[in-house]
């Protein structure tokens, strides 16, 4: 099994037409697992999930919104992956998946996120993949108008080094967020070496920007570039 995993900051799911647009795109991209950020929803029920996922075999976990720019929703195709453990934190949603087919914004808040993810990382000795809008760049070149390395950048790189995580190249563009004032690479997937060993053909690709100032990013564990095939 070579899943397709999508991370997308959608800037809100309150609009029904926007949800239908997202549903159509998820179907056309053939996504198996999707992590949606900034849902701006306090509750998520089956009716809303049906507005987003075009398949009956859907599982989901969510972190409710406590403000205007919060909320995380994780959805997956239960025919592809099975959840064996779940951890809903203050800032993150973490699930331990098993393949169905082949088995086994502030600096202080960001530091607590690194600590939270490091704690979950210690619980599960498995190949790791983390994806989302981290709201921080790793290098000055990944943000327009930035010429110095900040403390937050250094702490992000230290977090990745301590957990032995890899930052994958991004195919399709240099940044994942843009508006009239600038651009940055805020969204990404970071993986463990064992994840890359399990999926040696994996690619991270930026998709078209729709419905949000963030681009959706696709982690294709079977390979994005194969001749002239498109999806």
MDAnalysis code that builds the backbone (N, CA, C; Angstrom):
import MDAnalysis as mda
import numpy as np

u = mda.Universe.empty(693, n_residues=231, atom_resindex=np.repeat(np.arange(231), 3), trajectory=True)
u.add_TopologyAttr("name", ["N", "CA", "C"] * 231)
u.add_TopologyAttr("resid", np.arange(1, 232))
u.add_TopologyAttr("resname", ["UNK", "UNK", "UNK", "UNK", "UNK", "UNK", "UNK", "UNK", "UNK", "UNK", "UNK", "UNK", "UNK", "UNK", "UNK", "UNK", "UNK", "UNK", "UNK", "UNK", "UNK", "UNK", "UNK", "UNK", "UNK", "UNK", "UNK", "UNK", "UNK", "UNK", "UNK", "UNK", "UNK", "UNK", "UNK", "UNK", "UNK", "UNK", "UNK", "UNK", "UNK", "UNK", "UNK", "UNK", "UNK", "UNK", "UNK", "UNK", "UNK", "UNK", "UNK", "UNK", "UNK", "UNK", "UNK", "UNK", "UNK", "UNK", "UNK", "UNK", "UNK", "UNK", "UNK", "UNK", "UNK", "UNK", "UNK", "UNK", "UNK", "UNK", "UNK", "UNK", "UNK", "UNK", "UNK", "UNK", "UNK", "UNK", "UNK", "UNK", "UNK", "UNK", "UNK", "UNK", "UNK", "UNK", "UNK", "UNK", "UNK", "UNK", "UNK", "UNK", "UNK", "UNK", "UNK", "UNK", "UNK", "UNK", "UNK", "UNK", "UNK", "UNK", "UNK", "UNK", "UNK", "UNK", "UNK", "UNK", "UNK", "UNK", "UNK", "UNK", "UNK", "UNK", "UNK", "UNK", "UNK", "UNK", "UNK", "UNK", "UNK", "UNK", "UNK", "UNK", "UNK", "UNK", "UNK", "UNK", "UNK", "UNK", "UNK", "UNK", "UNK", "UNK", "UNK", "UNK", "UNK", "UNK", "UNK", "UNK", "UNK", "UNK", "UNK", "UNK", "UNK", "UNK", "UNK", "UNK", "UNK", "UNK", "UNK", "UNK", "UNK", "UNK", "UNK", "UNK", "UNK", "UNK", "UNK", "UNK", "UNK", "UNK", "UNK", "UNK", "UNK", "UNK", "UNK", "UNK", "UNK", "UNK", "UNK", "UNK", "UNK", "UNK", "UNK", "UNK", "UNK", "UNK", "UNK", "UNK", "UNK", "UNK", "UNK", "UNK", "UNK", "UNK", "UNK", "UNK", "UNK", "UNK", "UNK", "UNK", "UNK", "UNK", "UNK", "UNK", "UNK", "UNK", "UNK", "UNK", "UNK", "UNK", "UNK", "UNK", "UNK", "UNK", "UNK", "UNK", "UNK", "UNK", "UNK", "UNK", "UNK", "UNK", "UNK", "UNK", "UNK", "UNK", "UNK", "UNK", "UNK", "UNK", "UNK", "UNK", "UNK", "UNK", "UNK", "UNK", "UNK", "UNK", "UNK"])
u.atoms.positions = np.array([
    [0.840, -1.194, 0.000],
    [0.000, 0.000, 0.000],
    [0.874, 1.243, 0.000],
    [0.599, 2.164, -0.926],
    [1.351, 3.407, -1.045],
    [0.365, 4.565, -0.935],
    [0.120, 5.046, 0.273],
    [-0.949, 6.033, 0.475],
    [-0.582, 7.406, -0.057],
    [-1.603, 8.187, -0.371],
    [-1.450, 9.599, -0.695],
    [-1.967, 10.402, 0.495],
    [-1.104, 11.249, 1.045],
    [-1.402, 11.987, 2.266],
    [-1.349, 13.474, 1.950],
    [-2.392, 14.198, 2.323],
    [-2.505, 15.616, 1.994],
    [-2.580, 16.454, 3.260],
    [-1.837, 17.563, 3.277],
    [-1.942, 18.560, 4.343],
    [-2.389, 19.873, 3.725],
    [-3.379, 20.548, 4.391],
    [-3.937, 21.757, 3.781],
    [-4.502, 22.677, 4.850],
    [-4.004, 23.894, 4.907],
    [-4.607, 24.938, 5.736],
    [-5.673, 25.616, 4.877],
    [-6.935, 25.369, 5.184],
    [-8.032, 25.812, 4.316],
    [-8.647, 27.143, 4.734],
    [-8.209, 27.675, 5.869],
    [-8.729, 28.965, 6.346],
    [-10.246, 28.935, 6.560],
    [-10.726, 27.850, 7.157],
    [-12.138, 27.794, 7.519],
    [-12.954, 26.814, 6.700],
    [-13.891, 26.108, 7.394],
    [-14.776, 25.135, 6.732],
    [-16.250, 25.474, 6.943],
    [-16.543, 26.707, 7.294],
    [-17.923, 27.079, 7.586],
    [-18.789, 27.243, 6.334],
    [-18.162, 27.523, 5.193],
    [-18.915, 27.750, 3.968],
    [-19.196, 26.422, 3.253],
    [-20.475, 26.127, 2.979],
    [-20.849, 24.850, 2.363],
    [-20.265, 24.706, 0.970],
    [-20.283, 25.753, 0.163],
    [-19.729, 25.668, -1.191],
    [-18.230, 25.378, -1.161],
    [-17.560, 25.933, -0.172],
    [-16.130, 25.663, -0.030],
    [-15.896, 24.198, 0.318],
    [-16.744, 23.649, 1.193],
    [-16.612, 22.238, 1.552],
    [-16.843, 21.344, 0.336],
    [-17.813, 21.675, -0.492],
    [-18.081, 20.882, -1.699],
    [-16.915, 20.950, -2.675],
    [-16.276, 22.119, -2.763],
    [-15.097, 22.264, -3.619],
    [-13.960, 21.383, -3.115],
    [-13.743, 21.409, -1.801],
    [-12.693, 20.580, -1.212],
    [-12.999, 19.099, -1.431],
    [-14.262, 18.719, -1.268],
    [-14.667, 17.327, -1.482],
    [-14.357, 16.873, -2.907],
    [-14.658, 17.724, -3.874],
    [-14.392, 17.387, -5.269],
    [-12.900, 17.221, -5.529],
    [-12.093, 18.094, -4.934],
    [-10.650, 18.017, -5.136],
    [-10.061, 16.779, -4.471],
    [-10.512, 16.452, -3.269],
    [-10.010, 15.253, -2.595],
    [-10.329, 14.006, -3.401],
    [-11.507, 13.998, -4.011],
    [-11.872, 12.853, -4.843],
    [-10.998, 12.769, -6.090],
    [-10.785, 13.914, -6.737],
    [-9.992, 13.906, -7.974],
    [-8.525, 13.600, -7.705],
    [-8.019, 14.001, -6.545],
    [-6.622, 13.731, -6.198],
    [-6.433, 12.322, -5.643],
    [-7.548, 11.628, -5.318],
    [-7.513, 10.262, -4.792],
    [-6.699, 10.186, -3.502],
    [-7.071, 11.046, -2.548],
    [-6.351, 11.140, -1.292],
    [-6.808, 10.037, -0.330],
    [-5.848, 9.452, 0.399],
    [-6.150, 8.414, 1.376],
    [-6.215, 8.964, 2.806],
    [-5.347, 9.932, 3.105],
    [-5.321, 10.560, 4.429],
    [-5.167, 12.065, 4.215],
    [-5.991, 12.860, 4.904],
    [-5.895, 14.314, 4.753],
    [-5.930, 14.965, 6.130],
    [-5.030, 15.923, 6.333],
    [-5.000, 16.719, 7.552],
    [-5.358, 18.160, 7.182],
    [-6.493, 18.635, 7.685],
    [-6.978, 19.979, 7.390],
    [-6.774, 20.861, 8.616],
    [-6.139, 22.013, 8.401],
    [-5.888, 22.936, 9.504],
    [-6.736, 24.193, 9.365],
    [-6.898, 24.864, 10.511],
    [-7.715, 26.072, 10.623],
    [-9.144, 25.816, 10.123],
    [-9.777, 24.780, 10.699],
    [-11.168, 24.489, 10.349],
    [-12.105, 25.586, 10.844],
    [-11.726, 26.237, 11.939],
    [-12.558, 27.264, 12.579],
    [-13.906, 26.690, 13.013],
    [-13.895, 25.392, 13.395],
    [-15.108, 24.694, 13.821],
    [-14.932, 24.172, 15.247],
    [-15.928, 24.410, 16.079],
    [-15.889, 23.899, 17.441],
    [-16.313, 22.431, 17.516],
    [-17.173, 22.023, 16.597],
    [-17.626, 20.634, 16.557],
    [-17.574, 20.111, 15.120],
    [-17.374, 18.816, 14.999],
    [-17.382, 18.144, 13.698],
    [-18.272, 16.910, 13.840],
    [-19.270, 16.775, 12.960],
    [-20.150, 15.612, 13.011],
    [-20.156, 14.899, 11.658],
    [-20.901, 13.801, 11.602],
    [-20.910, 12.979, 10.385],
    [-21.471, 13.752, 9.189],
    [-22.423, 14.623, 9.409],
    [-22.977, 15.386, 8.295],
    [-21.904, 16.253, 7.650],
    [-21.089, 16.910, 8.473],
    [-20.026, 17.736, 7.909],
    [-18.985, 16.875, 7.187],
    [-18.673, 15.719, 7.778],
    [-17.701, 14.827, 7.138],
    [-18.202, 14.391, 5.763],
    [-19.498, 14.130, 5.642],
    [-20.058, 13.747, 4.338],
    [-19.925, 14.868, 3.318],
    [-19.923, 16.117, 3.792],
    [-19.726, 17.258, 2.897],
    [-18.296, 17.368, 2.402],
    [-17.367, 16.635, 3.061],
    [-15.949, 16.766, 2.731],
    [-15.361, 15.519, 2.084],
    [-15.929, 14.351, 2.385],
    [-15.329, 13.090, 1.945],
    [-16.343, 12.324, 1.110],
    [-15.947, 11.969, -0.100],
    [-16.882, 11.346, -1.024],
    [-16.999, 9.849, -0.890],
    [-16.601, 9.293, 0.239],
    [-16.625, 7.845, 0.425],
    [-17.256, 7.529, 1.776],
    [-18.009, 6.425, 1.858],
    [-18.641, 6.030, 3.108],
    [-17.635, 5.501, 4.126],
    [-16.497, 5.005, 3.639],
    [-15.520, 4.364, 4.515],
    [-14.525, 5.401, 5.015],
    [-15.007, 6.317, 5.844],
    [-14.164, 7.413, 6.316],
    [-14.089, 7.396, 7.842],
    [-12.884, 7.596, 8.352],
    [-12.677, 7.799, 9.774],
    [-12.153, 9.204, 9.988],
    [-12.330, 9.732, 11.185],
    [-11.834, 11.080, 11.427],
    [-11.542, 11.311, 12.906],
    [-10.602, 12.223, 13.141],
    [-10.294, 12.747, 14.469],
    [-10.201, 14.253, 14.326],
    [-10.528, 14.987, 15.381],
    [-10.433, 16.434, 15.238],
    [-10.093, 17.106, 16.560],
    [-9.444, 18.244, 16.416],
    [-9.156, 19.137, 17.527],
    [-10.049, 20.354, 17.358],
    [-10.976, 20.601, 18.278],
    [-11.918, 21.709, 18.089],
    [-11.242, 23.066, 18.120],
    [-11.845, 23.999, 17.436],
    [-11.327, 25.358, 17.407],
    [-11.652, 26.060, 18.716],
    [-10.647, 26.761, 19.245],
    [-10.848, 27.584, 20.431],
    [-10.735, 29.063, 20.089],
    [-10.526, 29.350, 18.804],
    [-10.383, 30.727, 18.360],
    [-10.690, 30.835, 16.890],
    [-10.460, 32.011, 16.327],
    [-10.827, 32.256, 14.932],
    [-9.877, 31.593, 13.952],
    [-8.700, 31.177, 14.398],
    [-7.713, 30.629, 13.464],
    [-7.175, 29.300, 13.957],
    [-8.084, 28.448, 14.480],
    [-7.645, 27.172, 15.026],
    [-8.555, 26.051, 14.534],
    [-8.246, 24.840, 14.984],
    [-9.035, 23.670, 14.624],
    [-8.309, 22.788, 13.625],
    [-8.223, 21.496, 13.930],
    [-7.552, 20.521, 13.059],
    [-8.502, 19.357, 12.820],
    [-8.581, 18.912, 11.580],
    [-9.401, 17.754, 11.218],
    [-8.547, 16.773, 10.428],
    [-8.469, 15.541, 10.928],
    [-7.738, 14.471, 10.249],
    [-8.745, 13.440, 9.771],
    [-8.741, 13.145, 8.459],
    [-9.655, 12.155, 7.882],
    [-8.851, 11.111, 7.117],
    [-9.387, 9.882, 7.056],
    [-8.685, 8.821, 6.350],
    [-9.672, 7.816, 5.782],
    [-9.220, 7.126, 4.736],
    [-10.002, 6.066, 4.109],
    [-9.772, 4.781, 4.900],
    [-10.811, 4.273, 5.548],
    [-10.673, 3.094, 6.403],
    [-10.399, 1.816, 5.617],
    [-10.550, 1.880, 4.294],
    [-10.184, 0.722, 3.478],
    [-8.681, 0.663, 3.242],
    [-7.985, 1.754, 3.532],
    [-6.543, 1.845, 3.271],
    [-5.737, 1.762, 4.556],
    [-6.162, 2.511, 5.590],
    [-5.438, 2.499, 6.861],
    [-6.413, 2.297, 8.012],
    [-5.892, 1.744, 9.093],
    [-6.670, 1.494, 10.308],
    [-5.987, 2.202, 11.469],
    [-6.756, 2.897, 12.301],
    [-6.208, 3.598, 13.456],
    [-6.139, 2.647, 14.653],
    [-4.947, 2.545, 15.251],
    [-4.783, 1.697, 16.428],
    [-4.631, 2.512, 17.713],
    [-4.175, 3.762, 17.604],
    [-4.090, 4.649, 18.761],
    [-4.350, 6.077, 18.301],
    [-4.833, 6.896, 19.239],
    [-5.139, 8.289, 18.930],
    [-4.685, 9.164, 20.082],
    [-4.120, 10.334, 19.750],
    [-3.680, 11.276, 20.776],
    [-4.084, 12.684, 20.333],
    [-5.035, 13.284, 21.050],
    [-5.474, 14.645, 20.772],
    [-4.816, 15.562, 21.796],
    [-3.907, 16.397, 21.319],
    [-3.197, 17.297, 22.213],
    [-3.829, 18.670, 22.255],
    [-3.088, 19.605, 22.805],
    [-3.545, 20.991, 22.859],
    [-3.403, 21.674, 21.512],
    [-2.374, 21.259, 20.747],
    [-2.084, 21.906, 19.473],
    [-2.077, 20.935, 18.296],
    [-2.224, 19.644, 18.544],
    [-2.024, 18.684, 17.457],
    [-2.976, 17.498, 17.567],
    [-3.131, 16.807, 16.439],
    [-3.860, 15.548, 16.363],
    [-2.889, 14.493, 15.852],
    [-2.699, 13.419, 16.607],
    [-1.767, 12.366, 16.214],
    [-2.479, 11.020, 16.240],
    [-2.360, 10.270, 15.158],
    [-2.941, 8.931, 15.065],
    [-1.856, 7.933, 14.684],
    [-1.922, 6.765, 15.284],
    [-1.051, 5.661, 14.897],
    [-1.825, 4.788, 13.917],
    [-1.348, 4.715, 12.664],
    [-2.038, 3.986, 11.615],
    [-1.372, 2.638, 11.356],
    [-2.188, 1.696, 10.933],
    [-1.704, 0.409, 10.443],
    [-2.310, 0.189, 9.068],
    [-1.481, -0.244, 8.127],
    [-1.984, -0.526, 6.785],
    [-3.029, -1.635, 6.828],
    [-4.139, -1.411, 6.167],
    [-5.167, -2.443, 6.098],
    [-4.693, -3.602, 5.241],
    [-3.921, -3.278, 4.199],
    [-3.511, -4.305, 3.238],
    [-2.323, -5.107, 3.742],
    [-1.223, -4.442, 4.174],
    [-0.015, -5.185, 4.515],
    [0.345, -5.105, 5.993],
    [-0.560, -4.709, 6.834],
    [-0.356, -4.707, 8.270],
    [0.709, -3.744, 8.772],
    [1.279, -4.829, 10.031],
    [2.070, -3.961, 10.775],
    [2.763, -2.813, 9.905],
    [0.971, 30.866, 17.956],
    [1.907, 31.371, 17.030],
    [2.878, 32.409, 17.628],
    [2.870, 31.673, 18.632],
    [3.954, 32.438, 19.255],
    [5.110, 31.484, 19.481],
    [6.312, 32.061, 19.772],
    [7.473, 31.210, 19.967],
    [7.261, 30.264, 21.139],
    [6.665, 30.741, 22.222],
    [6.465, 29.891, 23.390],
    [5.456, 28.777, 23.093],
    [4.394, 29.088, 22.350],
    [3.417, 28.060, 21.973],
    [4.051, 27.049, 21.021],
    [4.912, 27.548, 20.125],
    [5.569, 26.653, 19.176],
    [6.512, 25.697, 19.909],
    [7.178, 26.193, 20.944],
    [8.042, 25.313, 21.730],
    [7.229, 24.214, 22.395],
    [6.037, 24.559, 22.880],
    [5.183, 23.543, 23.486],
    [4.704, 22.530, 22.449],
    [4.506, 23.002, 21.208],
    [4.156, 22.070, 20.128],
    [5.285, 21.086, 19.890],
    [6.535, 21.571, 19.824],
    [7.681, 20.665, 19.618],
    [7.754, 19.648, 20.758],
    [7.522, 20.121, 21.992],
    [7.562, 19.209, 23.140],
    [6.443, 18.171, 23.058],
    [5.269, 18.618, 22.627],
    [4.123, 17.718, 22.516],
    [4.378, 16.638, 21.469],
    [4.886, 17.052, 20.312],
    [5.163, 16.088, 19.240],
    [6.314, 15.158, 19.620],
    [7.316, 15.682, 20.320],
    [8.427, 14.841, 20.761],
    [7.937, 13.782, 21.747],
    [6.973, 14.159, 22.592],
    [6.411, 13.195, 23.532],
    [5.668, 12.074, 22.829],
    [4.872, 12.428, 21.802],
    [4.169, 11.404, 21.031],
    [5.173, 10.525, 20.284],
    [6.231, 11.161, 19.766],
    [7.271, 10.425, 19.041],
    [7.903, 9.348, 19.919],
    [8.061, 9.628, 21.211],
    [8.654, 8.660, 22.127],
    [7.728, 7.474, 22.392],
    [6.423, 7.694, 22.232],
    [5.455, 6.633, 22.521],
    [5.426, 5.563, 21.442],
    [5.643, 5.968, 20.180],
    [5.450, 5.064, 19.052],
    [6.765, 4.861, 18.303],
    [7.310, 3.668, 18.409],
    [8.559, 3.332, 17.723],
    [8.224, 2.770, 16.339],
    [7.783, 3.668, 15.445],
    [7.350, 3.284, 14.102],
    [7.860, 4.328, 13.111],
    [7.801, 4.053, 11.806],
    [8.117, 5.099, 10.816],
    [7.215, 6.304, 11.021],
    [7.801, 7.491, 10.952],
    [7.083, 8.723, 11.296],
    [6.914, 9.652, 10.124],
    [5.740, 10.254, 10.067],
    [5.455, 11.310, 9.097],
    [4.658, 12.385, 9.816],
    [5.150, 13.624, 9.785],
    [4.435, 14.767, 10.358],
    [4.147, 15.752, 9.235],
    [2.922, 16.216, 9.164],
    [2.568, 17.155, 8.110],
    [1.668, 18.249, 8.626],
    [1.802, 19.423, 8.035],
    [0.908, 20.503, 8.406],
    [1.484, 21.873, 8.116],
    [0.737, 22.869, 8.560],
    [1.181, 24.255, 8.506],
    [1.919, 24.533, 9.811],
    [3.255, 24.508, 9.759],
    [4.057, 24.699, 10.959],
    [4.212, 26.175, 11.330],
    [3.766, 27.052, 10.440],
    [3.785, 28.495, 10.692],
    [5.185, 29.009, 10.993],
    [6.182, 28.372, 10.407],
    [7.570, 28.805, 10.565],
    [8.366, 28.280, 9.366],
    [9.315, 29.072, 8.899],
    [10.230, 28.611, 7.860],
    [11.515, 28.108, 8.515],
    [12.264, 27.307, 7.785],
    [13.519, 26.792, 8.335],
    [14.695, 27.698, 8.005],
    [14.612, 28.391, 6.874],
    [15.731, 29.212, 6.428],
    [15.215, 30.567, 5.938],
    [16.034, 31.617, 5.995],
    [15.614, 32.932, 5.504],
    [15.182, 32.920, 4.046],
    [15.799, 32.054, 3.221],
    [15.476, 32.012, 1.796],
    [14.077, 31.479, 1.529],
    [13.443, 30.901, 2.547],
    [12.097, 30.336, 2.373],
    [11.003, 31.342, 2.702],
    [11.379, 32.617, 2.848],
    [10.395, 33.656, 3.159],
    [10.805, 34.953, 2.486],
    [9.873, 35.587, 1.811],
    [10.185, 36.826, 1.112],
    [10.542, 37.932, 2.111],
    [11.582, 38.706, 1.786],
    [11.974, 39.840, 2.615],
    [12.679, 39.478, 3.898],
    [13.104, 38.211, 4.056],
    [13.769, 37.783, 5.293],
    [15.242, 37.513, 5.013],
    [16.120, 38.044, 5.847],
    [17.551, 37.908, 5.586],
    [18.324, 37.339, 6.768],
    [17.656, 36.951, 7.848],
    [18.386, 36.431, 8.999],
    [17.665, 35.212, 9.565],
    [18.434, 34.380, 10.272],
    [17.883, 33.190, 10.914],
    [17.391, 33.573, 12.304],
    [16.116, 33.342, 12.560],
    [15.524, 33.690, 13.849],
    [15.697, 32.543, 14.844],
    [15.428, 32.835, 16.108],
    [15.479, 31.800, 17.146],
    [14.460, 30.702, 16.860],
    [13.276, 31.101, 16.368],
    [12.237, 30.112, 16.062],
    [12.693, 29.161, 14.954],
    [13.396, 29.690, 13.950],
    [13.938, 28.836, 12.883],
    [14.939, 27.836, 13.454],
    [15.824, 28.320, 14.296],
    [16.828, 27.442, 14.890],
    [16.175, 26.347, 15.728],
    [15.128, 26.706, 16.478],
    [14.456, 25.722, 17.325],
    [13.717, 24.682, 16.489],
    [13.172, 25.086, 15.342],
    [12.524, 24.131, 14.443],
    [13.558, 23.129, 13.921],
    [14.706, 23.621, 13.483],
    [15.755, 22.729, 12.985],
    [16.290, 21.826, 14.096],
    [16.411, 22.356, 15.320],
    [16.871, 21.538, 16.450],
    [15.865, 20.431, 16.766],
    [14.569, 20.772, 16.681],
    [13.524, 19.772, 16.894],
    [13.658, 18.632, 15.885],
    [13.862, 18.973, 14.621],
    [14.009, 17.954, 13.585],
    [15.277, 17.130, 13.799],
    [16.367, 17.798, 14.191],
    [17.633, 17.084, 14.426],
    [17.506, 16.120, 15.600],
    [16.884, 16.571, 16.691],
    [16.750, 15.734, 17.890],
    [15.917, 14.485, 17.612],
    [14.900, 14.600, 16.754],
    [14.038, 13.461, 16.435],
    [14.485, 12.728, 15.165],
    [15.602, 13.170, 14.586],
    [16.156, 12.549, 13.376],
    [15.129, 12.539, 12.240],
    [14.530, 13.708, 11.974],
    [13.517, 13.835, 10.937],
    [14.107, 14.502, 9.694],
    [13.538, 14.182, 8.548],
    [14.027, 14.674, 7.264],
    [13.028, 15.651, 6.656],
    [13.548, 16.729, 6.080],
    [12.732, 17.729, 5.389],
    [12.809, 17.439, 3.890],
    [11.702, 16.993, 3.314],
    [11.712, 16.569, 1.913],
    [11.739, 17.759, 0.957],
    [12.375, 17.620, -0.207],
    [12.284, 18.664, -1.240],
    [10.834, 18.853, -1.677],
    [10.512, 20.071, -2.085],
    [9.162, 20.391, -2.531],
    [9.143, 20.528, -4.044],
    [8.346, 19.703, -4.697],
    [8.192, 19.748, -6.148],
    [7.032, 20.663, -6.503],
    [7.218, 21.522, -7.486],
    [6.114, 22.345, -7.966],
    [6.128, 23.784, -7.507],
    [7.106, 24.160, -6.689],
    [7.188, 25.544, -6.236],
    [8.078, 25.676, -5.013],
    [8.473, 26.906, -4.707],
    [9.377, 27.155, -3.584],
    [8.637, 27.521, -2.306],
    [7.368, 27.907, -2.394],
    [6.645, 28.351, -1.217],
    [5.261, 27.712, -1.179],
    [4.628, 27.739, 0.006],
    [3.320, 27.102, 0.173],
    [2.251, 28.077, 0.663],
    [2.634, 29.325, 0.891],
    [1.680, 30.353, 1.296],
    [2.041, 31.637, 0.573],
    [1.030, 32.360, 0.130],
    [1.298, 33.643, -0.528],
    [0.056, 34.517, -0.482],
    [0.306, 35.822, -0.436],
    [-0.760, 36.805, -0.602],
    [-0.153, 38.027, -1.270],
    [-0.848, 39.120, -1.242],
    [-0.369, 40.319, -1.945],
    [0.875, 40.923, -1.304],
    [1.193, 40.502, -0.074],
    [2.318, 41.095, 0.642],
    [3.589, 40.269, 0.579],
    [3.490, 38.979, 0.304],
    [4.698, 38.172, 0.281],
    [4.397, 36.691, 0.164],
    [5.409, 35.865, 0.430],
    [5.265, 34.417, 0.327],
    [6.203, 33.743, 1.327],
    [5.876, 32.514, 1.701],
    [6.691, 31.725, 2.630],
    [6.440, 30.245, 2.385],
    [7.379, 29.423, 2.792],
    [7.163, 27.980, 2.823],
    [6.870, 27.569, 4.271],
    [5.580, 27.495, 4.592],
    [5.137, 27.188, 5.943],
    [4.646, 25.755, 6.089],
    [4.146, 25.182, 4.992],
    [3.530, 23.854, 5.023],
    [4.527, 22.824, 4.507],
    [4.571, 21.686, 5.149],
    [5.523, 20.657, 4.728],
    [5.190, 19.327, 5.395],
    [5.762, 18.265, 4.824],
    [5.824, 16.969, 5.476],
    [7.267, 16.729, 5.903],
    [7.457, 16.273, 7.131],
    [8.780, 15.849, 7.587],
    [8.660, 14.398, 8.031],
    [9.667, 13.608, 7.703],
    [9.563, 12.164, 7.890],
    [10.799, 11.610, 8.583],
    [10.659, 10.412, 9.112],
    [11.795, 9.695, 9.682],
    [12.502, 8.916, 8.573],
    [13.794, 8.602, 8.736],
    [14.491, 7.780, 7.736],
    [13.810, 6.441, 7.492],
    [13.192, 5.884, 8.532],
    [12.516, 4.597, 8.356],
    [11.280, 4.723, 7.467],
    [10.626, 5.915, 7.480],
    [9.501, 6.139, 6.566],
    [9.996, 6.154, 5.126],
    [11.119, 6.845, 4.893],
    [11.679, 6.887, 3.540],
    [12.117, 5.496, 3.092],
    [12.664, 4.702, 4.015],
    [13.076, 3.340, 3.671],
    [11.873, 2.480, 3.298],
    [10.730, 2.736, 3.962],
    [9.517, 1.963, 3.681],
    [8.874, 2.395, 2.367],
    [9.008, 3.671, 2.036],
    [8.443, 4.225, 0.796],
    [9.557, 4.938, 0.024],
    [10.452, 4.218, -0.620],
    [11.622, 4.838, -1.257],
    [11.289, 5.746, -2.442],
    [10.076, 5.653, -2.994],
    [9.719, 6.474, -4.155],
    [8.875, 7.692, -3.771],
    [8.811, 8.023, -2.488],
    [7.908, 9.093, -2.069],
    [8.360, 10.447, -2.598],
    [7.365, 11.313, -2.868],
    [7.595, 12.669, -3.354],
    [6.641, 13.617, -2.630],
    [7.104, 14.821, -2.394],
    [6.270, 15.881, -1.830],
    [6.038, 16.933, -2.910],
    [4.774, 17.245, -3.171],
    [4.460, 18.133, -4.287],
    [3.459, 19.205, -3.863],
    [3.688, 20.416, -4.337],
    [2.731, 21.503, -4.133],
    [1.663, 21.432, -5.218],
    [0.396, 21.463, -4.799],
    [-0.713, 21.435, -5.744],
    [-1.213, 22.858, -6.000],
    [-2.237, 22.983, -6.815],
    [-2.738, 24.302, -7.200],
    [-3.384, 25.008, -6.006],
    [-3.220, 26.310, -5.953],
    [-3.779, 27.122, -4.870],
    [-5.251, 27.423, -5.159],
    [-6.142, 26.923, -4.294],
    [-7.573, 27.177, -4.422],
    [-8.170, 27.333, -3.029],
    [-9.148, 28.200, -2.896],
    [-9.954, 28.345, -1.677],
    [-9.188, 28.887, -0.474],
    [-7.906, 29.152, -0.573],
    [-7.123, 29.558, 0.587],
    [-5.848, 30.239, 0.125],
    [-5.197, 30.982, 1.038],
    [-3.890, 31.551, 0.705],
    [-2.763, 30.545, 0.917],
    [-3.099, 29.350, 1.420],
    [-2.142, 28.253, 1.516],
    [-2.340, 27.290, 0.344],
    [-1.245, 26.783, -0.199],
    [-1.302, 25.724, -1.199],
    [-1.444, 24.379, -0.479],
    [-2.274, 23.463, -0.977],
    [-2.254, 22.101, -0.447],
    [-0.969, 21.410, -0.880],
    [-0.425, 20.565, -0.029],
    [0.779, 19.813, -0.375],
    [0.463, 18.322, -0.307],
    [0.973, 17.590, -1.262],
    [0.676, 16.168, -1.410],
    [1.930, 15.350, -1.130],
    [1.797, 14.356, -0.251],
    [2.864, 13.377, -0.039],
    [2.432, 12.095, -0.728],
    [3.019, 11.839, -1.874],
    [2.689, 10.657, -2.671],
    [3.735, 9.594, -2.375],
    [3.331, 8.543, -1.670],
    [4.289, 7.521, -1.262],
    [4.600, 6.519, -2.366],
    [3.950, 6.689, -3.536],
    [4.263, 5.837, -4.671],
    [5.012, 6.568, -5.757],
    [5.232, 7.878, -5.592],
    [5.948, 8.656, -6.588],
    [5.027, 9.560, -7.371],
    [5.387, 10.845, -7.460],
    [4.605, 11.809, -8.220],
    [5.028, 11.822, -9.674],
    [6.327, 11.775, -9.928],
    [6.828, 11.882, -11.292],
    [7.116, 10.494, -11.873],
    [6.310, 10.091, -12.816],
    [6.543, 8.856, -13.549],
    [6.198, 9.112, -14.992],
    [7.190, 9.439, -15.788],
    [6.930, 9.771, -17.187],
    [6.038, 10.980, -17.282],
    [4.984, 10.869, -18.100],
    [4.068, 11.997, -18.327],
    [2.697, 11.753, -17.703],
    [2.645, 10.941, -16.619],
    [1.369, 10.696, -15.987],
    [0.975, 11.860, -15.111],
    [-0.312, 12.141, -15.041],
    [-0.822, 13.239, -14.218],
    [-1.951, 12.731, -13.344],
    [-2.276, 13.494, -12.297],
    [-3.401, 13.123, -11.437],
    [-4.072, 14.392, -10.948],
])
